[in-house]
Amino acid sequence: MKFIITVTAMVFVLACIAEIIGTQAEIAEKKQELDALVKEAELLEDANDEYQSILSEEDERAFMERYAIEVLGYAYPNERRFYDTTGN
């Protein structure tokens, strides 16, 4: 009878240890997911700040002009642009 109780107790302890190890692995996985989500949230907040600054821009024409020049590469009709093609 004593042997059965000892074996049962050992099986119970081993099951608890296995459950603890599994839980710790799951916690580590969830921490990695949380870190990835935090980084993504930071990127989205930065993009949101940029959009907010665009929306709050007082002079829409100035914004559109700057966007056309910087992003789209447009220039004024009589403007000359010089580009460094040396590759440095």
N, C-alpha and C positions, 0 to 999 in steps of 0.2 A: 504494500500500500504506500509506503514511504517513497519507493522508487517512482511510482506513478505520479505522485505529487511533485517530486523533484523534476521529472521529465516535463510535466505540464508547466511548471514554473519556468523552466529553461526555455521552452517553446514560446511562452508568453513574453519573456524578456527579449528573446531574439526577434519576435514579431514587433515589439515596441522599438527596438533599435533599428530595424528595417524601415519602420514607419517614420522615425525621426530622420534617417538619412534621406528618404524620399522627400520629406517635407523641406529639408534644407536645400536639396537640389531644386525643388520648385521655387523656393524663395530666391535663390540665386538667379534663376531664369526670369522671374518676375522683376527683379532689380534691373536686369539688363534691358528688359522691355520698357521699364519706367525711364531709364536713362535715354533710350532711343526716343521715347515720346517727349521727354523734356527738351531734347535737342530740336526735335521737329517743331515743338511749340515755340521755342525761341526763334527759329527761322520764320515761322508764320507771324510772330509778333513783329519781327523786323520788317517783313513785307507789309504788314498792316500799318506800321508807322509810316512807311514810305507812301502808301496809298493815302493815309490821312493827311500827310503833308501836301500831296498833290491836290486833294480835294479842298484843302483849306487855303490853297494858293490864291492870293488876292487877284493877281493879274493872270487870267487864263491865257491871254495871248502870249505873254512872256513865257509861260510854261510850254505852250505848244511850239513856240519858236525854238526854245532851248531843246525840247525833245526832238524836233525835226533836225536840228543841227547835230546834236550829240548822238542820238540813237539811229536816226535814219540816214545821216550823212548828207543832208541837204545843205545847200549854200545859197547865198544871195546871188542875183543875176550877174552882178559885176564883181563878185568876190573871187579871188584866186586862192586856191588851197595848195600848199606845198606839203608833200609827204616824204619822209625819210625812207628811202628804199634800200639803204645800205645793209639793213638787217641787224643793226646793232641795237 
